[in-house]
Amino acid sequence: MQIYCSQQHINNGGHRFCTQCGEALPLTVGQVIDNRYEIARILGQGGFGRSYLAIDRQKSRKTCVLKEFAPNVVKPQELQKAKELFEREASVLKKIQHPQIPRFHASFSAKIGTKDFFFLVQDYIEGDNYDQLFEQRRGQGQSFSEEEVINLLHNVLPVLTYIHSLDIVHRDISPDNLILRQSDSLPVLIDFGGVKQLPASQGFWRTQLAVNATLLGKKGYAPEEQLLQGKVYKSSDFYALAVTALVLMTGKEAHLLYDSFNGVWLWGKEIKVSPKLETVLKKMLAYKPSDRYQKAEQVIKDLPLPSTSSTPQIMQTSNNNPNPYITKLKTQVVAPGIKRVRSIHGGVHNQTSLFVQKIPMPKWLRPFMVSFIMTTVMLSTGAGMFALGNFAVKGITSIKIPQVELPKIPSKNTPGDEKNKTNRTIQQVFSRLQQLEISTAFFITTVNEVFYAENPELNNRKLTQNPDDAALRTQWNGIANQLLNNLEKANLSEPARKKIGSYSQQDSQRWEQLAKSGKLGNYKSFQDLRADTYQTFDPLFTGQERGKLNQKTFLQIWYAIASDKVENK
């Protein structure tokens, strides 16, 4: 059997390294590593090795990603640096628990032939990366619309908020390191091989292992302080993300968008975007790190609102036709239009969160939400008309709900108040939800969990607007009302409400450490906090079994209650 290296040199199947260039040769399909992981196919290749789709023989043949570290090095010090890279990625991945980052499972070394190789095992994310989507669009003479990119930024920036809170800088953000996950159309950030843990080494680290002895980071995407000096900051990730946005929108590679002689981006020439987005991207791309945004939350606040446009995944359903539901007019109306309204009426209402996660939403809800959004905008302007086109896309299973300013709902109890809560319409539910600043994605997912548990015969079928589903839609709305009522009764603080949807085991681990060190006030142990939290949680959410709460739904509420108890200890 003949095997080819990346340079297409021919090698015999018995060799592990190319006899001509010394590159580590790919593992063969069917080969079993560590008596457990069966190679299915190659997923990708980089300067330090390859990634494979593998079958875990010890977990019912579940698929996973097997990432191989096999750098083409000779000198002992270079091999040592490769080991440091491997160990760094493994240690960082162990700390990360985020739904938009592949979960880490294991790291190990294995001897293949006479050499030791290092491997990481992670979740396999089904979907295309944005570089593949970019090439598909470009082949059709198309590119990503501005609203798609705005939605992408709104979905990626919270991931950066999370890793930056752990003092982790990715420093290799680019289209090929973002995967559009097929299951929920959310972008997933991958490849933490070049991560930087701050403040170790004060952000300065150079390696000779990468191709052409460059510093870590892709040329065109990484800022100059990273590529030329090896210095990296959290704002370096914002720079790379902004370049990614420009590439996707223009359909052109990064080097065609930048005048390297004059050191300027080609705004107004190759790059044509709305003024609001241009202002944000320019700040993300500032030459000096200190002139850029320092926190992802600042970028989210300044970005135009996310829209109800379809995802790139949906857009691929018709490769021969243009995308009729994506128009320049729609971009101008939905994004800058609402922002201009906000600037006029900025003092009337409290600022609501600009970020909303992508939501798996029943089809029958969409007309209610469109009506809700239009009504809200009209209330905000107080006069005039604000028209949204009828953008119907066949086969859509998820939409984004823009966050907009909403009239305040009285918080004091009035006669008939409890009855009004019970009979809230869909619009009223989401209006109140936005004022509470609770994640809409979390809310929809939680309602769906209860609804489909009560109706297992539906087998997770999406509800429609057909008359046959009328009773089911009423039932879904009733569950939504009840959940919202119970969330209000929980009387959560604003920080606790805002964080619902992003709590993780790290929070409980932190509380446990505080308890062990005697810094949890009246709680002598974590078990005391746990018991007190359940005392509040159980009466509100009956039927939820202790110890079996879903991490993505009811456990998030439990964490929020516990968080307030910790803060008020």
Disulfide bonds with the S-S distance in Angstrom:
none
